[in-house]
Amino acid sequence: MSVPLSLSLKEARRLALTAQGFYGFKPRGEVRHRHIEALMKRLCILQIDSVNALVRSHYLPLFSRLGFYPRKLLDEMAWSLDKPHQLFECWGHEASLMPMEDYPLMRWRMERAAQGRGIYRELARVGREQRAVIEAVLQAVRERGALGAGSLTTRVGKAGPWWDWSVEKKALEWLFAAGEVTVAGRRGFERLYDLPERVIPKAIREKPPLSEAEAQRELIRRSAAAMGVAAEKDLRDYYRLDPADAKVRIAELVESGELLMLTVEGWKKPAFSLGEPQQSLRARHVSALLSPFDSLIWERARTERLFNFRYRLELYTPAHKRVYGYYVLPFLFNEHLVARVDLRAERAHDRLAVHALHGEEGRLSEEASRSLATNLRQLANWLGLAEISLHGSAAVLKAPLAEVSGGPA
């Protein structure tokens, strides 16, 4: 039965949740590499962020969909120094991990960086003006391999804030953006750079080059598949495409019939899907705590349109101006975002601290509260934290938490 060209908001939400891997990906047994690989093919991209208030953000989207899994599995797939990688690191949606087979799709962006076009103008200036440093850094990587910026810096004295990069760090970042080096591994959170031929498989590096237009069209296809239904801005934001490029590519895909234009209840602008949506639109039961950098919600305007949920990360907001807290995770329950939970992993005290809980008006039912308590216990177990401490408004979870078993799930 054909899906109409007009979707209700409920149908759009269900398409989005299905496309984002919240249904059917959690294995019955132990999570293995193949489960992560299958989910990554669905999501296409994981955003990396340095904040470690709870856990590095790239680990959380997998936990939200797969449940309890060893984080070392993702590390092995992305940053092993002695095994082939299944994922590679690049500038996708910000700093990101992507499936290795998608490496050719990002070569055009590396070429733009090398040419200093668009947002890469400043990095390319370093490439032009610091040729001696660039050559010295590249030669060190050739000879020694898997090097961090810290081992190359000639800076004298202590560094300033995190953006106060040494000239060697700037050189490495330009080489990385331009595809002259790639990330072979990480030491803690520090990138270790190496030559692409020592990290990216030969068969992938030697694939016939794609034109900018071909690569961008494919990225729009991937975006549409990963989101289920999306407005023009949503499609371009998934891989942070230039607005002018995205507009042309979307028009080309609509013209070819690959992208279907839809209307969604309450959306002021047209939406698009990759052909007629075929996923089941029946009600589904799902619950998950979401990373602030989860691809379901990272385009904040789309989150508001889909879930009637205005979300802003207040991490960099002065404490006295915060409304919900320092590191707040939205809680997804049965197709709705029903609460905001301010969480911290207090590792020195072996506990998961719930600093605040803010339920959306009329949405945090007793059933949702019990589900949230279960999710918190599972999160604590996954992080290896023995206790959960409740503070302030989170005290309402005391009874539901008392009912939750402490075993891993």
N, C-alpha and C positions, 0 to 999 in steps of 0.2 A: 504494500500500500504506500502510495507516494505521500511524502511529507509536504504540507502546503508551504507556499513561499512566505507565509507569515507565521511567526512563532510566538507563543505566549512566553512571558518571562520565565515561568516554571520550566517550560520546554528548553529554553536557552540555557538555564542553569544546569539541567540534566545533561544536555549536550556537552557543556563545558566540563562538568565533573567526570563524565565518561572519557572525554578526550584527554583529560589530564591524569588518567590512570588511577582514579579512586575506586574503580570497580574492576574486580577480576584479576588483580595483579598480586594480591597477598597470597603467598604459597601456604599450603597446609603444613608443610614441614619446615625444615631449616632453609633459610635464605642462602642462595648460592650466587656465584658470579652471573650465571645465565639469567637469573631473575632481575638483577640490576641492569644487565645488558638489554633485556626486553623492555624494561621500564624506560631506560635512557632513549631507546628508539622511539618510544611514545612521546616523551617530554622534549627530546632533542637537545636540551641544554640545562645545565645547572649553574646558577650564579654562585660565585665564590665571594666571600666577604671575610674581612679580618676579625670582625667582632667575635669574641669568645665568651660572652656573658653566660651563655648556656652551653653551646657547642658550636663549632664552626658551621655556618649556615648551609653549606652544600650537603652536609650529612642529613639534615632534617627532612627535606622533601622525600627522600627515600624511606625514612622511618615513617612518615605520615601515610605512605601508601603500602609499604611492604611489612611494616611492623618491626619487631626486634630483629636486628641484623648486626653482624660484626662490622664496625666501621673500617677495619683493615681491608675488607673486600673492595671498597671503593678506592682506598689508597693504592692497593695492588693494581687496579685497573687503570689508574691515572698516573701514578708516580713511582712505580717500581723501578729501581735502578738496575735490576738484573733479569727482568721478564718483559716480554712485549706488552705494550700498552693497548688497551681497548678504548681508552678515552684520551683526548688531547686537550691542552689548555690554550685558550685564545681569547681575544676580545670579541665576544659574541654579544650577549646581553650583559654589558660590563665584563669584568673578568669572569670567565666561564669555563666549564668542562663540556665537551661535546663528543659524540661518538667518533672514533677514529676515521670511519669511512666518509665523514663529512668534511674532512680536512680540505679537499679541493674546493669546496663551496666557499671557503674563506680566503682563498688566495688573492682574489680581487681586492679585498680589504687590506691585505698585507701590501699589495702593490700600491694602493693609495697612500698607505703610510710611508712607503719608501719614497714616493713622489711628493710627500708633504701636502697632500690634498685634504681639505676639510679640517676635521678636528686634530689631524696629525701634524699640523703646520709647525707647532712649537717643537715637537719631538724631532721632526725632520731638520729643523734649524740646528739642533745639536749634532745631527748627522753630518751637516755641511760644515759647521764651524769647528767641530772637534774631531777632524778626521784622524789625527794622530792617536787620540784616545780610543776612537772606534776601532782602528786597526789593531791597537795593542790589546784591547779587550777581546776582540774576535780571535786574535792569535792565541791568547791565553786559553780561550775555550777550545780552540782546535787542539792545542797541545795537552791540556789537562782535563777537559771535559767536566760536565756536571758541576759547574761553579756557581756559587752565590755571589751577589754583589759585595757582600762584606769581606770576602777573601781577596777582592781586587781593589778595594778603595785605597786611594792615597791620601784621604782626608787626614788632617792632623787634628787631634782633639776629639771631643765627644760630639756626636751628631745632635742636631736640633730636633724639632718635631718630625713626625713620620714623613711629611712631605719635603723635608729638607734633604733632598737626595744628593749624594755625591755625584761627581761628573761621571764616574764609572757606572753608577746605577742608572743615570740618564742614558748613557750609551747602551747599556744592556736592554733598557726598556724600548729604545728606538729599534735596536736590532730584533727584539722580540716582536714588536708591532709590525716590522717590515718582513718578518719571516726568515731572517738571517740566522736566528737562533730560536730554539723552542724550549719549553719547560720539560726537563727530564725527570725531575723529582722535587721534593721539598724537604727541607731540614727544619722541623717545627713548622713555621708558616713561611719561611724564606724560600723563594724560588731558587732552584738549581738549574742553570741554563746549559744547554748543549747544542751541538749542530743538529739540524733536522734529520740529516741522513743517519744519525745514530739513534733516533727516537721514532721517527715516522717511517713505517714500512715502505720499502722500495716500490712495491706495486701501487701504493696509494700516491706516493710522490710523483710517479711517472705516468699517472693517468693524464689523458689529453686535457690541456687547459680549457677551462670554461670562460666564455666572455662574461663581462660584468652583468649583462642583461640575463644570460642563461642562469648564472649563479643566483642572482637576485630573485628571478622567477621561482627557482627551486626553494629558496629560503621562504618566500611568501607561501608556497605550497606547504612547507613544513610548519610554518606558523599557523596556517589555517587548520591543518590536521591536528596540531597540538592543542589548539584552543576550542575546536568544535564550531564555534560561531564567534565572530569578531568584527568590530568596526575597522575602518581603514587605519586609524591611529593604533589600534591594538595590534594589527598585523605587522605594521612596520616596527612597533616597539619591541616585539619579541626578539628580533636580532638587531635592534637599534639601527634600522635602515634610515638613510636620508629621506625626508618627506617627499622631495621631488622624485627620487628614484622609485620609492614605494608606490606613489600615485600612478606612475607610468606602468609599472609591472602589474599592479592590481588591475588596471584597465585592460592590459593585454590578456591577462588570465580570464577576465570576465568575457572579453571578446571571443576567446577560444572555447569558452564554455566550461573551463575547468573550475573557475570560481563562480558560485551562484550568489546573486544578490538577494537578500532577504530583508524583511522588516521584523523587528522584535518589539514586542509590547513595551512601551515606555521609552524606547530609544529614539532620540531625535534624528540620528543619522542612520544611513543604510548599514546593514550587516552583511557579512559574507561567510559562506561555508565552502568547503572543498567538495563540490557536487552536492546533490541532495542529501541531507543528513539521513543516515541509515541506522544509527544507533537507536536502541530501544529508548522510548521516552517514558517508561513506567517509573513509578516512585522507587527510590533506592535508599537503603539505610547505610549511612557511613558516618564515622566520627573521626576527627583528627585535629591535633594542634598543628598550626601552620607557621613555618618560618616567615619572618617579615620579608624574606627574599624568595618566597615560593612563587613559581611561575603562574600558579592559579590567581595570585593576587598582586603581582608586582606592578601591573598597570593599574594605578589606584582609581582612575576614573572608571575603568571597566569593572573593577570590584564594586564600586558604588552602584553602577548600572545593574549588575547582575544580582547583587546581594542586598542592596539598600544598606550598605555598610561603609561609612566613611572612615578610612584607615590612613593614619600617618605615623611613621616611626618617629618617636620622640627622643631617640638616643642622643641626638645632638641639640636638643632643646634644653635651655637652662632649667635646672631642677624645679625652680619655683613656677615655671610656666607650663610644666607637663600636666596633662589632663589625666592620662591613664597609666603612665609609668615609663621606666627606662628602656626595658626590652620586652615588648608586649607581643604575645602571639595570639592571633585570632583563633577561636575554637569553632570548627566546622561540625555541625550536628544535623544529620538528616536534611541535607540540601540547603541549610541556612548557616550563616555566621551568627552565632548566638551569644558570644561572650569574648572578652579580651582578658588575657591572663599575663600578668607581669611576672616573669620567671627569671631565676638566677640559679646556676649551679654553684653552690658554695662548697667547693671541693675540700677545702681545709677542714670543714665541719662534716663532710660526708653526707650532705643533704641537698635536696632540691627545695629552694625557697620560693614560695608563692607570695609575692609581696603585695599583690592586689588582684581582685577579681571584679570585673565590671560586666554585668549581664546586659545585653540589649533589651530594651523595654519589651516585656511580654514574651521573650524568647527562651530565657533560661529556666525551663521547667524542671520539675524534680527528676524526670527521666534524663534530661540533658545534664543535670548536675551529677547524677550517678555516672553517666558516661564520661564526663569530664574527670571525675575522680579516678576512674579506671585508666583513662589516658595519662593522667599525671603519674599514677603508679607504674604504668608501663614505661613511661619516659624515664622515671627515676631508675628503674631496673636496667634499662638500656644504657644509661649513663653511668651505671655502677654506683649509684648513690643510695645509701641505706635508708635515709629518712626523708620525709616531706614535712617542711615547716610552713605553717599558715600564718599570715600576718594581715592585720586590718580587715578589709572587706572579704578576704579569702577565708575567714573563719567559718563562713556558712558551709564550707565543704568538709567540716570536721566529721559530721555524721556519715556522709557518703564515703569518705576516705576510710573510715573505720570498718566499713563493710567490704572493702576491696581486699582481695587476696594479694599477698606480696610476691607471688611467683612471676617469672618473666612471661611475656605474651608476644 
